[in-house]
Amino acid sequence: MKTQKILNRIFRYLLIFLFIIYLTLYFSLQTGYYEYENKKKNILTEEKIKQFEEDIEKGKDITIEDYLKDTYIDYGNKTSKFGKKISIKFSKTVKRSVESFFNGLNHMIDE
Protein backbone atom coordinates (compact mmCIF):
# COMPACT_ATOMS: atom_id res chain seq x y z
CA MET A 1 0.00 0.00 0.00
CA LYS A 2 2.75 2.41 0.97
CA THR A 3 4.89 1.46 -2.04
CA GLN A 4 1.91 2.12 -4.30
CA LYS A 5 1.68 5.68 -2.96
CA ILE A 6 5.39 6.19 -3.53
CA LEU A 7 5.13 4.86 -7.08
CA ASN A 8 2.14 7.09 -7.77
CA ARG A 9 4.04 10.12 -6.47
CA ILE A 10 7.09 9.28 -8.60
CA PHE A 11 4.90 8.79 -11.66
CA ARG A 12 3.11 12.09 -11.05
CA TYR A 13 6.39 14.01 -10.70
CA LEU A 14 7.76 12.33 -13.81
CA LEU A 15 4.70 13.36 -15.81
CA ILE A 16 4.95 16.94 -14.53
CA PHE A 17 8.65 17.03 -15.43
CA LEU A 18 8.00 15.70 -18.94
CA PHE A 19 5.17 18.19 -19.42
CA ILE A 20 7.46 21.08 -18.44
CA ILE A 21 10.06 19.87 -20.94
CA TYR A 22 7.37 19.65 -23.61
CA LEU A 23 6.17 23.20 -22.89
CA THR A 24 9.73 24.54 -22.99
CA LEU A 25 10.41 22.94 -26.36
CA TYR A 26 7.04 23.98 -27.72
CA PHE A 27 7.48 27.64 -26.77
CA SER A 28 11.04 27.75 -28.06
CA LEU A 29 9.76 26.45 -31.40
CA GLN A 30 6.83 28.89 -31.47
CA THR A 31 9.00 31.89 -30.65
CA GLY A 32 11.36 31.08 -33.50
CA TYR A 33 14.44 30.34 -31.42
CA TYR A 34 15.44 27.38 -33.60
CA GLU A 35 15.06 29.37 -36.81
CA TYR A 36 17.01 32.25 -35.28
CA GLU A 37 19.94 29.95 -34.43
CA ASN A 38 19.92 28.51 -37.96
CA LYS A 39 19.82 32.03 -39.43
CA LYS A 40 22.87 33.01 -37.36
CA LYS A 41 24.77 30.01 -38.71
CA ASN A 42 23.73 30.90 -42.25
CA ILE A 43 24.91 34.50 -41.84
CA LEU A 44 28.28 33.31 -40.54
CA THR A 45 28.62 31.03 -43.56
CA GLU A 46 27.78 33.86 -45.96
CA GLU A 47 30.33 36.11 -44.26
CA LYS A 48 33.02 33.45 -44.65
CA ILE A 49 32.13 33.03 -48.34
CA LYS A 50 32.48 36.78 -48.89
CA GLN A 51 35.80 36.80 -47.02
CA PHE A 52 36.99 33.87 -49.16
CA GLU A 53 36.04 35.67 -52.38
CA GLU A 54 37.80 38.86 -51.25
CA ASP A 55 40.94 36.92 -50.38
CA ILE A 56 40.94 35.31 -53.83
CA GLU A 57 40.61 38.72 -55.48
CA LYS A 58 43.50 40.06 -53.40
CA GLY A 59 45.61 37.03 -54.31
CA LYS A 60 46.22 35.90 -50.74
CA ASP A 61 47.50 32.46 -49.85
CA ILE A 62 44.36 30.48 -49.01
CA THR A 63 43.97 27.56 -46.62
CA ILE A 64 40.66 25.96 -45.74
CA GLU A 65 41.33 26.22 -41.97
CA ASP A 66 41.00 30.01 -42.21
CA TYR A 67 37.35 29.71 -43.25
CA LEU A 68 36.11 26.74 -41.24
CA LYS A 69 34.96 27.06 -37.67
CA ASP A 70 36.26 24.39 -35.31
CA THR A 71 33.12 22.67 -34.08
CA TYR A 72 34.72 19.81 -32.15
CA ILE A 73 33.95 19.96 -28.45
CA ASP A 74 35.51 17.44 -26.10
CA TYR A 75 32.93 16.47 -23.50
CA GLY A 76 35.22 13.95 -21.84
CA ASN A 77 35.73 13.99 -18.11
CA LYS A 78 36.87 11.51 -15.47
CA THR A 79 33.46 9.90 -15.21
CA SER A 80 33.07 9.34 -18.95
CA LYS A 81 36.62 7.99 -19.24
CA PHE A 82 35.95 5.59 -16.36
CA GLY A 83 32.70 4.50 -18.04
CA LYS A 84 34.52 3.94 -21.30
CA LYS A 85 37.16 1.79 -19.60
CA ILE A 86 34.49 -0.29 -17.88
CA SER A 87 32.61 -0.66 -21.17
CA ILE A 88 35.73 -1.82 -23.01
CA LYS A 89 36.58 -4.37 -20.29
CA PHE A 90 33.00 -5.64 -20.25
CA SER A 91 33.02 -5.93 -24.04
CA LYS A 92 36.26 -7.92 -24.00
CA THR A 93 34.91 -10.22 -21.29
CA VAL A 94 31.70 -10.89 -23.19
CA LYS A 95 33.67 -11.48 -26.40
CA ARG A 96 35.96 -13.99 -24.69
CA SER A 97 32.99 -15.74 -23.09
CA VAL A 98 31.11 -16.07 -26.37
CA GLU A 99 34.22 -17.24 -28.21
CA SER A 100 35.00 -19.86 -25.56
CA PHE A 101 31.38 -21.05 -25.59
CA PHE A 102 31.40 -21.52 -29.36
CA ASN A 103 34.87 -23.07 -29.29
CA GLY A 104 33.63 -25.58 -26.71
CA LEU A 105 30.51 -26.22 -28.79
CA ASN A 106 32.66 -26.66 -31.90
CA HIS A 107 34.95 -29.03 -30.01
CA MET A 108 31.97 -31.16 -28.88
CA ILE A 109 30.57 -31.31 -32.43
CA ASP A 110 33.93 -32.30 -33.93
CA GLU A 111 34.28 -35.28 -31.56
C-alpha positions as CSV (number, residue, x, y, z in Angstrom):
1,M,0.0,0.0,0.0
2,K,2.7,2.4,1.0
3,T,4.9,1.5,-2.0
4,Q,1.9,2.1,-4.3
5,K,1.7,5.7,-3.0
6,I,5.4,6.2,-3.5
7,L,5.1,4.9,-7.1
8,N,2.1,7.1,-7.8
9,R,4.0,10.1,-6.5
10,I,7.1,9.3,-8.6
11,F,4.9,8.8,-11.7
12,R,3.1,12.1,-11.0
13,Y,6.4,14.0,-10.7
14,L,7.8,12.3,-13.8
15,L,4.7,13.4,-15.8
16,I,5.0,16.9,-14.5
17,F,8.7,17.0,-15.4
18,L,8.0,15.7,-18.9
19,F,5.2,18.2,-19.4
20,I,7.5,21.1,-18.4
21,I,10.1,19.9,-20.9
22,Y,7.4,19.6,-23.6
23,L,6.2,23.2,-22.9
24,T,9.7,24.5,-23.0
25,L,10.4,22.9,-26.4
26,Y,7.0,24.0,-27.7
27,F,7.5,27.6,-26.8
28,S,11.0,27.7,-28.1
29,L,9.8,26.5,-31.4
30,Q,6.8,28.9,-31.5
31,T,9.0,31.9,-30.6
32,G,11.4,31.1,-33.5
33,Y,14.4,30.3,-31.4
34,Y,15.4,27.4,-33.6
35,E,15.1,29.4,-36.8
36,Y,17.0,32.2,-35.3
37,E,19.9,30.0,-34.4
38,N,19.9,28.5,-38.0
39,K,19.8,32.0,-39.4
40,K,22.9,33.0,-37.4
41,K,24.8,30.0,-38.7
42,N,23.7,30.9,-42.3
43,I,24.9,34.5,-41.8
44,L,28.3,33.3,-40.5
45,T,28.6,31.0,-43.6
46,E,27.8,33.9,-46.0
47,E,30.3,36.1,-44.3
48,K,33.0,33.4,-44.7
49,I,32.1,33.0,-48.3
50,K,32.5,36.8,-48.9
51,Q,35.8,36.8,-47.0
52,F,37.0,33.9,-49.2
53,E,36.0,35.7,-52.4
54,E,37.8,38.9,-51.2
55,D,40.9,36.9,-50.4
56,I,40.9,35.3,-53.8
57,E,40.6,38.7,-55.5
58,K,43.5,40.1,-53.4
59,G,45.6,37.0,-54.3
60,K,46.2,35.9,-50.7
61,D,47.5,32.5,-49.8
62,I,44.4,30.5,-49.0
63,T,44.0,27.6,-46.6
64,I,40.7,26.0,-45.7
65,E,41.3,26.2,-42.0
66,D,41.0,30.0,-42.2
67,Y,37.3,29.7,-43.2
68,L,36.1,26.7,-41.2
69,K,35.0,27.1,-37.7
70,D,36.3,24.4,-35.3
71,T,33.1,22.7,-34.1
72,Y,34.7,19.8,-32.2
73,I,33.9,20.0,-28.4
74,D,35.5,17.4,-26.1
75,Y,32.9,16.5,-23.5
76,G,35.2,14.0,-21.8
77,N,35.7,14.0,-18.1
78,K,36.9,11.5,-15.5
79,T,33.5,9.9,-15.2
80,S,33.1,9.3,-19.0
81,K,36.6,8.0,-19.2
82,F,35.9,5.6,-16.4
83,G,32.7,4.5,-18.0
84,K,34.5,3.9,-21.3
85,K,37.2,1.8,-19.6
86,I,34.5,-0.3,-17.9
87,S,32.6,-0.7,-21.2
88,I,35.7,-1.8,-23.0
89,K,36.6,-4.4,-20.3
90,F,33.0,-5.6,-20.2
91,S,33.0,-5.9,-24.0
92,K,36.3,-7.9,-24.0
93,T,34.9,-10.2,-21.3
94,V,31.7,-10.9,-23.2
95,K,33.7,-11.5,-26.4
96,R,36.0,-14.0,-24.7
97,S,33.0,-15.7,-23.1
98,V,31.1,-16.1,-26.4
99,E,34.2,-17.2,-28.2
100,S,35.0,-19.9,-25.6
101,F,31.4,-21.0,-25.6
102,F,31.4,-21.5,-29.4
103,N,34.9,-23.1,-29.3
104,G,33.6,-25.6,-26.7
105,L,30.5,-26.2,-28.8
106,N,32.7,-26.7,-31.9
107,H,35.0,-29.0,-30.0
108,M,32.0,-31.2,-28.9
109,I,30.6,-31.3,-32.4
110,D,33.9,-32.3,-33.9
111,E,34.3,-35.3,-31.6
